[in-house]
Amino acid sequence: MSLNGRAPLFCSALYSVKAAHSKALKTGQLLWDLHFSTRLLNGYTRFGGVDQGCQLFDELSVYSETKGVALDVVCWNSIITGLIQSGRDVMGFQYFNHMRVYFSNHCCRNDFEFDRDMGPDSYTLSSLLSSSYCLEKNGNPGLQLHGYAVKSGVISSISVGNALITLYATWGFVPDSRRVFEAMPRRNVVSWTAIISGYAQQNDYKEESLRTFVAMMREEDLRPNQFTLASIFSSCSKLGSLSLGLQLIALALKIGLISDIHVQNSIVGFYSECGCVEEAKSVFESIANPDLVSWNSLLKGYSQLGQGKESFIAFEDMLTRGETPDSITFLSVLSACRHTGMVSEGLELVRTMKIDHGIEPQFEHVSCVIDLLARAGQLRQAKEFIEGMQCELSDSVWRTLLGACRVHGNAELAGLAASKLLELDHSGREAHVVLSNFYAAREDWKKVGELRKLFREKGGSKEPGCSWIEVANRVHSFVASDWNHPTMNEIQTLLMFLTDHIRVLIMKDDIDCWV
């Protein structure tokens, strides 16, 4: 039912919803027309009137009890979704629990007009599973909803399956995401994008994301959307595969997504990760209306190549165009300052970050400034900067200072940094390894022996390093102490040849210096 020719669902502003509500109260329409009331409830939750929406819902609930008319699922979903979208996740879950009790209690009552199959549906579950409360909690809420979905039968819904894939992937439980994906009776491009994105977010599954993308294209004959391409570009970036990324750019051009800002931003990020900052800048300049992600992707490219001046120019251009920076923006520019030794500029940036933009420096920013000062040999200033910070410091800050002490041979500060690192790092791995390297550089082998003995007694071991290289359009990964590479024999043979060749060159240089 409409009011003055307009349905409340499509009211353009909150005041229009309130006006419609007021007129409905005067005419009595609100009390007897639950369909109209539900649309009015949608208007409140959609345009920022969640409190009024909750009040309206509670009034409808009381009225339905007195008249023996059940509130339908759509009405419950309206208030739950509105609460979730407004950031009131806990209240949304409270209403969900009320909803379950409501339908459970009333399904056996004969004085209600009630469909016994009614209750939380796929829309309810997918909204709750996508909430920040679920995504940030590694446990009960999401797992309980998964169990309820299985028990109630809505697990077969595509929207619920997609939400569960994203949920487990966000937690880092990639095998669980895959199990949900495989069990889905039907999948759409969102399902494939969710699992591809889940793989892309984890360092150990980058290649699997590429294989899944190929399977989506070949086996299912599905056309990727802009979010699929953005996820797969992320995997290419992490693998450092320039050739594969170029093929994806050609695909985006072919299917008409090259002008989508999500795709363009991911291409800028891809080029930046691969060190092709000029190409990244060219794509950035082709974006009609660059958003914050666009700017951050470009600034990250300057940061990785240590182009501090270019980073500052782009940052100033960004402010001139009216774009508001966030913490990631400042981190990228600070990182560029760190690589180019722009100490005064970096310190001024941190100051303006808090005073002019109201962004409190986090431990990542502090770590960047510490590294900036440490590279300039200003260790005492780095210590004073740490002491002046009010944010909670992570082990990375002290690890950075400890590494700088190793470079500059400051044993006093090294001891302080190591003790702080041991307090924060319960395993002690980082502190022991870095401090051991510090004493090794000073040739204090007694200290090195004591530290390594203590580390072994604690059952510690140094995590192996890993590196990637692309040869002939194929990415090879190498892990320290791993002998399972398929071409290990050839690699060893070549390594021995290179080692012998280097020895010959060294001997030749030694001989030449005497001639």
C-alpha positions as CSV (number, residue, x, y, z in Angstrom):
1,M,0.0,0.0,0.0
2,S,1.3,3.5,-0.8
3,L,0.9,6.8,0.9
4,N,0.5,10.0,-1.1
5,G,1.5,8.0,-4.2
6,R,4.8,6.7,-2.6
7,A,5.7,3.6,-0.8
8,P,7.6,4.1,2.5
9,L,10.2,1.6,1.3
10,F,11.3,4.2,-1.3
11,C,11.2,7.3,0.8
12,S,14.1,9.5,-0.1
13,A,15.0,10.6,3.5
14,L,14.3,9.8,7.1
15,Y,11.9,12.8,7.5
16,S,9.7,11.4,4.8
17,V,9.5,8.1,6.7
18,K,8.6,9.9,9.9
19,A,5.9,11.8,8.0
20,A,4.4,8.6,6.6
21,H,4.5,7.1,10.1
22,S,2.7,10.0,11.6
23,K,-0.1,10.0,9.0
24,A,-0.5,6.2,9.4
25,L,-0.9,6.6,13.1
26,K,-3.7,9.2,12.6
27,T,-5.6,7.0,10.1
28,G,-5.1,3.8,12.1
29,Q,-3.5,2.2,9.0
30,L,-0.3,1.2,10.9
31,L,-2.1,-1.1,13.3
32,W,-4.0,-3.3,10.9
33,D,-1.8,-3.3,7.8
34,L,1.3,-5.3,8.8
35,H,2.6,-5.3,5.2
36,F,2.5,-1.5,5.2
37,S,4.2,-1.4,8.6
38,T,7.0,-3.7,7.4
39,R,7.7,-1.4,4.5
40,L,7.7,1.5,7.0
41,L,10.1,-0.4,9.2
42,N,12.4,-0.9,6.1
43,G,12.4,2.9,5.6
44,Y,13.5,3.5,9.1
45,T,16.4,1.0,9.1
46,R,17.4,2.0,5.6
47,F,17.7,5.8,6.3
48,G,19.3,5.8,9.7
49,G,16.3,5.6,12.0
50,V,17.2,2.3,13.6
51,D,16.0,3.3,17.1
52,Q,12.6,4.4,15.7
53,G,12.6,1.1,13.8
54,C,13.1,-0.9,16.9
55,Q,10.4,1.0,18.7
56,L,8.0,0.4,15.8
57,F,8.8,-3.3,15.7
58,D,8.2,-3.7,19.4
59,E,4.8,-2.0,19.0
60,L,3.9,-4.3,16.2
61,S,4.9,-7.3,18.2
62,V,2.6,-6.3,21.1
63,Y,-0.3,-5.6,18.7
64,S,0.1,-8.9,16.9
65,E,-0.1,-10.7,20.3
66,T,-3.4,-9.1,21.2
67,K,-4.9,-9.7,17.7
68,G,-3.6,-13.2,17.2
69,V,-1.8,-12.2,14.0
70,A,1.8,-13.5,13.6
71,L,4.6,-11.2,12.6
72,D,6.0,-12.7,9.4
73,V,9.6,-13.6,8.5
74,V,9.9,-10.5,6.3
75,C,9.1,-8.2,9.3
76,W,11.7,-10.0,11.5
77,N,14.3,-9.9,8.7
78,S,13.8,-6.1,8.3
79,I,14.7,-5.3,11.8
80,I,17.6,-7.8,12.0
81,T,19.1,-6.7,8.7
82,G,18.7,-3.1,9.7
83,L,20.5,-3.6,13.0
84,I,23.3,-5.5,11.2
85,Q,23.8,-2.8,8.5
86,S,23.9,-0.1,11.2
87,G,26.7,-1.8,13.0
88,R,24.5,-3.1,15.9
89,D,25.4,-6.7,15.4
90,V,24.9,-7.8,19.0
91,M,21.3,-6.4,19.0
92,G,20.8,-8.1,15.7
93,F,21.7,-11.5,17.2
94,Q,19.4,-10.8,20.2
95,Y,16.5,-10.2,17.8
96,F,17.4,-13.4,16.0
97,N,17.2,-15.3,19.2
98,H,13.8,-13.7,20.0
99,M,12.8,-14.7,16.4
100,R,13.6,-18.3,17.0
101,V,11.8,-18.4,20.3
102,Y,8.8,-16.6,18.8
103,F,8.3,-19.0,16.0
104,S,9.0,-22.0,18.2
105,N,6.4,-21.0,20.8
106,H,3.7,-20.0,18.3
107,C,3.9,-22.9,15.9
108,C,1.9,-25.0,18.4
109,R,-0.7,-22.4,19.2
110,N,-4.1,-22.7,17.6
111,D,-5.2,-19.1,18.2
112,F,-2.6,-17.8,15.6
113,E,-2.8,-17.7,11.9
114,F,0.6,-19.4,11.4
115,D,2.5,-21.4,8.9
116,R,4.4,-24.1,10.7
117,D,7.2,-24.0,8.3
118,M,7.9,-20.3,9.1
119,G,11.1,-19.2,10.9
120,P,14.5,-17.8,10.2
121,D,15.2,-18.3,6.5
122,S,18.2,-18.0,4.2
123,Y,18.0,-14.2,4.1
124,T,18.1,-14.1,7.9
125,L,21.1,-16.5,8.1
126,S,23.1,-14.8,5.3
127,S,22.7,-11.4,6.9
128,L,23.9,-12.6,10.3
129,L,26.8,-14.6,8.8
130,S,28.0,-11.5,7.0
131,S,28.0,-9.4,10.1
132,S,31.2,-8.1,11.6
133,Y,30.3,-9.8,14.9
134,C,30.5,-13.2,13.1
135,L,33.5,-12.4,11.0
136,E,35.6,-11.1,13.9
137,K,34.7,-13.9,16.3
138,N,36.7,-17.1,15.7
139,G,34.1,-19.4,17.1
140,N,30.6,-19.6,18.6
141,P,28.3,-17.2,16.6
142,G,29.4,-18.4,13.2
143,L,29.6,-22.1,14.1
144,Q,26.2,-22.0,15.8
145,L,24.7,-20.4,12.7
146,H,26.2,-23.0,10.5
147,G,24.7,-25.7,12.7
148,Y,21.3,-24.0,12.6
149,A,21.5,-23.8,8.8
150,V,22.1,-27.5,8.6
151,K,19.4,-28.4,11.1
152,S,16.8,-26.0,9.5
153,G,17.6,-27.1,5.9
154,V,18.6,-23.6,4.6
155,I,22.2,-24.8,4.2
156,S,21.2,-25.6,0.6
157,S,20.7,-22.0,-0.1
158,I,23.3,-20.4,-2.4
159,S,23.4,-17.2,-0.3
160,V,24.0,-19.1,2.9
161,G,26.7,-21.2,1.4
162,N,28.4,-18.1,0.0
163,A,28.3,-16.4,3.4
164,L,29.8,-19.5,5.1
165,I,32.6,-19.7,2.5
166,T,33.5,-16.0,3.2
167,L,33.2,-16.5,6.9
168,Y,35.6,-19.5,7.1
169,A,38.0,-17.8,4.7
170,T,38.1,-14.6,6.8
171,W,39.0,-16.8,9.8
172,G,41.7,-18.4,7.8
173,F,40.0,-21.8,7.8
174,V,40.5,-22.4,4.1
175,P,39.8,-26.2,4.1
176,D,36.5,-25.5,5.8
177,S,35.6,-23.0,3.1
178,R,36.4,-25.6,0.5
179,R,34.3,-28.2,2.2
180,V,31.3,-25.8,2.2
181,F,32.0,-24.9,-1.4
182,E,32.2,-28.6,-2.5
183,A,29.0,-29.5,-0.6
184,M,26.9,-26.7,-2.3
185,P,24.3,-28.3,-4.6
186,R,24.3,-25.2,-6.8
187,R,26.9,-22.5,-7.2
188,N,27.0,-19.1,-8.9
189,V,29.8,-16.7,-9.7
190,V,29.6,-15.3,-6.2
191,S,30.3,-18.7,-4.8
192,W,33.4,-19.1,-7.0
193,T,34.5,-15.6,-6.2
194,A,34.2,-16.2,-2.5
195,I,36.4,-19.3,-2.6
196,I,38.9,-17.7,-5.0
197,S,39.1,-14.7,-2.7
198,G,39.5,-17.0,0.3
199,Y,42.5,-18.6,-1.3
200,A,44.0,-15.3,-2.4
201,Q,43.9,-14.0,1.2
202,Q,46.2,-16.8,2.4
203,N,49.9,-17.0,1.4
204,D,49.8,-20.8,1.2
205,Y,46.9,-20.9,-1.3
206,K,47.8,-18.4,-4.0
207,E,48.4,-21.0,-6.6
208,E,45.2,-22.8,-5.6
209,S,43.3,-19.6,-6.3
210,L,44.6,-19.5,-9.8
211,R,43.7,-23.2,-10.4
212,T,40.2,-22.6,-9.1
213,F,39.8,-19.5,-11.3
214,V,40.8,-21.6,-14.4
215,A,38.3,-24.3,-13.3
216,M,35.5,-21.7,-13.0
217,M,36.2,-20.5,-16.6
218,R,36.7,-23.9,-18.2
219,E,34.6,-26.4,-16.3
220,E,31.7,-24.2,-15.3
221,D,31.9,-21.8,-18.2
222,L,31.2,-18.9,-15.9
223,R,32.1,-15.3,-16.7
224,P,34.1,-13.7,-13.8
225,N,32.8,-10.4,-12.4
226,Q,34.8,-7.5,-11.2
227,F,35.3,-8.9,-7.8
228,T,36.6,-12.2,-9.2
229,L,39.2,-10.4,-11.2
230,A,40.2,-8.2,-8.2
231,S,40.8,-11.3,-6.1
232,I,42.8,-13.1,-8.8
233,F,44.9,-10.0,-9.5
234,S,45.8,-10.1,-5.8
235,S,47.2,-13.7,-6.2
236,C,49.2,-12.6,-9.2
237,S,50.6,-9.7,-7.2
238,K,51.7,-12.0,-4.4
239,L,53.2,-14.5,-6.8
240,G,55.0,-11.7,-8.7
241,S,53.8,-13.2,-12.0
242,L,53.8,-10.3,-14.4
243,S,53.0,-12.4,-17.5
244,L,49.9,-13.9,-15.9
245,G,48.7,-10.5,-14.8
246,L,49.1,-9.2,-18.3
247,Q,46.9,-12.1,-19.5
248,L,44.3,-11.1,-16.9
249,I,44.3,-7.5,-18.1
250,A,43.6,-8.8,-21.6
251,L,40.8,-10.9,-20.3
252,A,39.3,-7.8,-18.4
253,L,39.5,-5.9,-21.7
254,K,37.8,-8.7,-23.6
255,I,34.8,-9.1,-21.3
256,G,34.3,-5.4,-20.9
257,L,35.4,-4.9,-17.2
258,I,38.6,-3.0,-17.9
259,S,36.8,0.3,-17.0
260,D,35.4,-1.0,-13.7
261,I,37.0,0.8,-10.8
262,H,37.5,-2.4,-8.8
263,V,39.4,-3.9,-11.6
264,Q,41.4,-0.8,-12.3
265,N,42.4,-0.5,-8.7
266,S,43.5,-4.1,-8.6
267,I,45.5,-3.5,-11.8
268,V,47.2,-0.5,-10.2
269,G,48.0,-2.7,-7.1
270,F,49.2,-5.5,-9.3
271,Y,51.7,-3.3,-11.2
272,S,52.8,-1.7,-8.0
273,E,53.5,-5.1,-6.4
274,C,55.5,-6.1,-9.5
275,G,57.6,-2.9,-9.3
276,C,56.1,-1.5,-12.5
277,V,55.3,1.9,-11.0
278,E,55.1,3.8,-14.3
279,E,52.5,1.3,-15.6
280,A,50.6,1.6,-12.3
281,K,50.6,5.4,-12.7
282,S,49.4,5.1,-16.3
283,V,46.4,3.0,-15.2
284,F,45.7,5.3,-12.3
285,E,45.6,8.3,-14.5
286,S,43.0,6.5,-16.7
287,I,40.6,6.2,-13.8
288,A,37.8,8.8,-14.2
289,N,37.2,9.2,-10.5
290,P,39.9,7.6,-8.4
291,D,38.8,6.6,-4.9
292,L,40.8,6.1,-1.8
293,V,41.7,2.5,-2.8
294,S,43.1,3.9,-6.1
295,W,45.4,6.4,-4.3
296,N,46.5,3.9,-1.8
297,S,47.4,1.4,-4.5
298,L,49.5,4.0,-6.3
299,L,51.2,5.1,-3.1
300,K,52.1,1.6,-2.2
301,G,53.9,1.3,-5.6
302,Y,56.0,4.3,-4.8
303,S,56.6,2.9,-1.3
304,Q,57.9,-0.4,-2.5
305,L,60.3,1.2,-4.9
306,G,61.5,3.7,-2.3
307,Q,60.3,6.7,-4.3
308,G,59.8,9.1,-1.4
309,K,59.6,12.3,-3.4
310,E,57.1,10.9,-5.9
311,S,55.1,9.5,-3.0
312,F,54.9,13.0,-1.4
313,I,53.9,14.6,-4.6
314,A,51.1,12.1,-5.1
315,F,50.0,12.5,-1.5
316,E,49.8,16.3,-1.9
317,D,47.8,15.8,-5.1
318,M,45.5,13.5,-3.3
319,L,44.8,16.1,-0.6
320,T,44.4,18.9,-3.3
321,R,41.7,16.8,-5.0
322,G,39.8,16.5,-1.7
323,E,40.4,12.8,-1.0
324,T,40.6,12.0,2.7
325,P,43.6,9.8,3.6
326,D,43.3,6.9,6.0
327,S,45.9,5.0,8.1
328,I,47.0,2.9,5.1
329,T,47.7,6.0,3.1
330,F,50.0,7.4,5.8
331,L,51.7,4.0,6.2
332,S,52.6,3.9,2.4
333,V,54.0,7.4,2.4
334,L,55.9,6.8,5.6
335,S,57.4,3.6,4.1
336,A,58.5,5.6,1.1
337,C,60.2,8.1,3.4
338,R,61.9,5.2,5.2
339,H,63.5,3.9,2.1
340,T,64.8,7.3,1.0
341,G,65.9,8.6,4.4
342,M,63.5,11.5,4.5
343,V,63.6,11.8,8.3
344,S,62.1,15.3,8.8
345,E,59.4,14.7,6.2
346,G,58.4,11.4,7.9
347,L,58.3,12.9,11.4
348,E,56.2,15.8,10.1
349,L,53.8,13.4,8.4
350,V,53.2,11.5,11.7
351,R,52.5,14.9,13.4
352,T,50.0,16.0,10.7
353,M,48.4,12.5,10.7
354,K,47.2,13.0,14.2
355,I,46.7,16.8,14.4
356,D,45.2,17.5,11.0
357,H,43.5,14.3,10.1
358,G,42.6,12.8,13.6
359,I,44.2,9.5,12.9
360,E,46.0,8.0,15.8
361,P,49.3,6.3,14.8
362,Q,49.2,2.6,15.2
363,F,52.1,0.2,15.8
364,E,52.7,-0.2,12.0
365,H,53.3,3.6,11.7
366,V,55.5,3.6,14.8
367,S,57.6,0.7,13.4
368,C,58.0,2.6,10.2
369,V,59.2,5.7,11.9
370,I,61.6,3.7,14.2
371,D,63.1,2.1,11.1
372,L,63.4,5.5,9.4
373,L,65.3,6.9,12.4
374,A,67.3,3.8,12.9
375,R,68.5,3.8,9.3
376,A,69.7,7.4,9.8
377,G,71.6,6.2,12.9
378,Q,69.3,8.2,15.3
379,L,68.7,5.3,17.8
380,R,68.3,7.5,20.8
381,Q,65.6,9.6,19.0
382,A,64.0,6.3,18.0
383,K,63.9,5.2,21.7
384,E,62.4,8.6,22.7
385,F,59.8,8.3,19.9
386,I,58.7,4.9,21.2
387,E,58.4,6.2,24.8
388,G,56.2,9.1,23.6
389,M,53.7,6.8,21.8
390,Q,50.4,6.1,23.5
391,C,49.4,3.2,21.3
392,E,50.0,-0.4,22.2
393,L,53.3,-1.5,20.7
394,S,53.7,-4.8,19.0
395,D,56.8,-7.0,18.9
396,S,57.6,-5.7,15.4
397,V,58.5,-2.2,16.8
398,W,61.1,-3.7,19.2
399,R,62.3,-6.1,16.5
400,T,62.9,-3.1,14.2
401,L,64.9,-1.3,16.9
402,L,66.8,-4.5,17.8
403,G,67.8,-4.9,14.1
404,A,69.0,-1.3,14.0
405,C,71.1,-1.8,17.1
406,R,72.7,-4.7,15.3
407,V,73.6,-2.5,12.3
408,H,74.9,0.3,14.5
409,G,76.5,-1.8,17.2
410,N,74.5,-0.3,20.1
411,A,74.6,-3.1,22.7
412,E,72.8,-1.1,25.5
413,L,69.7,-0.4,23.4
414,A,69.9,-4.0,21.9
415,G,69.5,-5.4,25.4
416,L,66.5,-3.2,26.1
417,A,64.8,-4.0,22.8
418,A,65.5,-7.8,23.3
419,S,64.0,-7.8,26.8
420,K,60.9,-6.0,25.5
421,L,60.6,-8.4,22.6
422,L,60.9,-11.4,24.9
423,E,58.0,-10.0,27.0
424,L,55.8,-9.7,23.9
425,D,57.0,-12.8,22.0
426,H,56.1,-15.8,24.2
427,S,58.0,-18.3,21.9
428,G,61.1,-16.0,22.1
429,R,62.0,-17.0,18.5
430,E,62.3,-13.4,17.1
431,A,64.3,-12.1,20.1
432,H,66.7,-15.0,20.2
433,V,67.3,-15.1,16.4
434,V,67.9,-11.3,16.0
435,L,69.9,-11.0,19.3
436,S,72.0,-14.0,18.3
437,N,72.7,-12.4,14.9
438,F,73.6,-9.1,16.7
439,Y,76.2,-10.8,18.8
440,A,77.5,-12.8,15.9
441,A,78.1,-9.6,14.0
442,R,80.1,-8.3,16.9
443,E,82.0,-11.7,17.0
444,D,80.9,-12.3,20.6
445,W,80.6,-16.1,20.0
446,K,80.3,-16.8,23.7
447,K,77.0,-14.9,23.9
448,V,75.9,-16.5,20.6
449,G,76.5,-19.9,22.1
450,E,74.6,-19.1,25.3
451,L,71.6,-17.7,23.4
452,R,71.4,-20.6,21.0
453,K,71.7,-23.2,23.8
454,L,68.9,-21.4,25.7
455,F,66.8,-21.4,22.6
456,R,67.3,-25.1,21.9
457,E,66.4,-25.9,25.5
458,K,63.1,-24.1,25.0
459,G,62.4,-26.2,21.9
460,G,62.7,-23.3,19.5
461,S,63.6,-23.4,15.9
462,K,64.0,-20.7,13.3
463,E,61.2,-20.5,10.7
464,P,62.5,-21.3,7.2
465,G,62.6,-18.5,4.7
466,C,60.7,-18.7,1.4
467,S,61.2,-17.0,-2.0
468,W,59.7,-17.0,-5.4
469,I,61.0,-16.5,-8.9
470,E,59.3,-16.6,-12.3
471,V,61.1,-18.4,-15.1
472,A,59.5,-19.1,-18.6
473,N,56.0,-18.1,-17.4
474,R,56.3,-20.5,-14.4
475,V,56.6,-19.4,-10.8
476,H,59.0,-21.5,-8.7
477,S,59.0,-21.3,-4.9
478,F,61.9,-22.2,-2.6
479,V,61.8,-22.9,1.1
480,A,64.9,-23.2,3.2
481,S,65.8,-26.8,4.1
482,D,63.2,-28.1,1.8
483,W,64.5,-30.8,-0.6
484,N,61.2,-31.7,-2.3
485,H,61.4,-29.4,-5.3
486,P,60.7,-31.5,-8.4
487,T,63.9,-30.3,-10.2
488,M,66.1,-30.4,-7.1
489,N,68.8,-32.5,-8.9
490,E,69.2,-30.0,-11.7
491,I,69.2,-27.1,-9.2
492,Q,72.0,-28.7,-7.2
493,T,74.0,-29.4,-10.3
494,L,73.7,-25.8,-11.5
495,L,74.5,-24.4,-8.0
496,M,77.6,-26.5,-7.8
497,F,78.7,-25.3,-11.3
498,L,78.1,-21.6,-10.2
499,T,80.0,-22.2,-6.9
500,D,83.0,-23.6,-8.7
501,H,82.9,-20.8,-11.3
502,I,82.8,-18.2,-8.5
503,R,85.8,-19.9,-6.8
504,V,87.7,-19.8,-10.1
505,L,87.0,-16.0,-10.5
506,I,88.0,-15.3,-6.9
507,M,91.3,-17.2,-7.4
508,K,91.8,-15.3,-10.7
509,D,91.3,-12.0,-8.9
510,D,93.8,-13.0,-6.2
511,I,96.4,-14.0,-8.9
512,D,95.8,-10.7,-10.9
513,C,96.4,-8.6,-7.8
514,W,99.9,-10.0,-7.6
515,V,100.8,-9.6,-11.3
